Structure formats: C-alpha cells, structure tokens
Amino acid sequence: FSVPCSAILSSYLLGERLNLLGKLGCMLSVVGSTVMVIHAPEDEEVTTLDEMTLKLREPGFLAYAAILLAVCLLLIFYLAPRYGQSNILVYLTICSVIGAFSVSSVKGLGIAIKGFFAGQPVLQHPLTWILVFTLVASITTQINYLNKSLDIFNTSLVFPIYYVLFTTIVITTSIILFKEWVTMTVVDIIGTVCGFFTIILGVFLLHAFKDMDVSLGNLPQVLQSEEQAPVTQDDKNILIDVDNGSIVPEDKPKVFMIYS
C-alpha cells in the first residue's frame, strides 16, 4: 500500500497532482501486489546462522552480490553526479540495488534474534555482526538517495518506480539465495509474473500520463474533444487550401495547390 498511500498523501499534503489515470495506476499496483502475494513461494526453511552462512557462501549468490555491488558503485560514483539531478531512475536504482543487501541482512538477523531468545550463542557468531554492519550501511545509503530523489522529483512518481525496481531486485535475490521458485507450480509462476506485470502497468499509467488533466468530471469533455479533432485528409487527388482559408478576405484571391 506504499504506492497509493504515497500518491494520495502527496496529492493532499504536498499539492502534487494525481489525475484519474494516476489513481487507476495506483489501483493496478495494489491488485498486482495482491496477486503476487497469493502466488508467492514459501521461504526455504533456514533456522540457524550456520545454514544462512552456507546460503550466503554459495558461488551463485557470491557472483550475484559482486555484480550488484559493482553496479551500485558505478551508479554512485559515475552516473549519480552526472545524471542524478535529471533522471529519476539513477537514485532509485541505487536504492533498489542496495535493497538486495538489506533484505538478505534482515533475513539473517531475524534468524539470529530467534536463536538469541532460544539460548544460542549468536553474539559470538561472526555472521551476526557482518549482517548488522551490512544492514546499517545499506539502509543509510537507501535513505540518503531516496531523500535526494524526493527532493527533486514528484513523490507520487518516486515511490511507484522505486517499488517496481525494489520488488524486482528482491524477487531475483530470493530466487538466487533461497531458491524459492524450485518448488513452485506452473500456476503460481504464471500468477506471480502476471501480478508483477500488472504492477508495472499501473506504474506506467501513473508516470506516462501524469501531466494530463483527466478526471471523472471532465472525462466526457476530453473524449468529446478528441472525437471532434480535425482530421487531415491524405488524398493526393484533391485540392488543398494552402492557408486553409481561415483568415483570407473575400476580395483577395485564394491560392490552391494541386497534388498529382
């Protein structure tokens, strides 16, 4: 619900514009999220920090994490200073890529907290402190660049686009780290993909038509004006008035051109 809530609150509190298509985009985002939750895979059972360590040390996840870290450094030190002020995707991509590390850290710290209350020596485990450091660094970076994006761009656009990018990274991370899709049925896979594309469609409506003045009140007038729009005839065998005869006085000759 962060997508519609941020759009609606920014419309009322910050005076930012949200037209009918934007509201429809928010609704589609909620519907797509609901479909994804219904068909979401179950987490692979990981109950101890040792099991989490084995997951994090798998070659596939290490390669994936290295690629994300390289992309993040490229965005922060090269693209952000040059294009961050003009392109909404730069700062939000940084937040989303860093989100992969924060989600993995939260998952591991959740296991550590449960182990702590169960009497396990989790404070002596090095992974606990690695996860704490990673979580603090990733969340700090996310907040920093998300605030920069909110200072420059429209709030009702920032959160939906950030949601799509962040969800994409989280789904990919879960697939690689926990292999959640291995036990999914074909129906659940199709449902998850359809739900995700529904979210993308909603965000597209919210972003692409943000400058249009469309509401339930003026919708008939908008449709009527489109129907009454002049149509240019593309017939090479008819006479075409060069100046359309709109302001030519009657006593002056008109100029016509014949296309053959």
Secondary structure, 3 states (H helix, E strand, C coil): CHHHHHHHHHHHHCCCCCCHHHHHHHHHHHHHHHHHHHCCCCCCCCCCHHHHHHHHCCHHHHHHHHHHHHHHHHHHHHHHHHHCCCCHHHHHHHHHHHHHHHHHHHHHHHHHHHHHHCCCCHHHCHHHHHHHHHHHHHHHHHHHHHHHHHHHCCHHHHHHHHHHHHHHHHHHHHHHHHCHHHHCCHHHHHHHHHHHHHHHHHHHHHHHCCCCCCCCCCHHHHHHHHHCCCCCCCCCCCEEECCCCCCCCCCCCCCEEECC
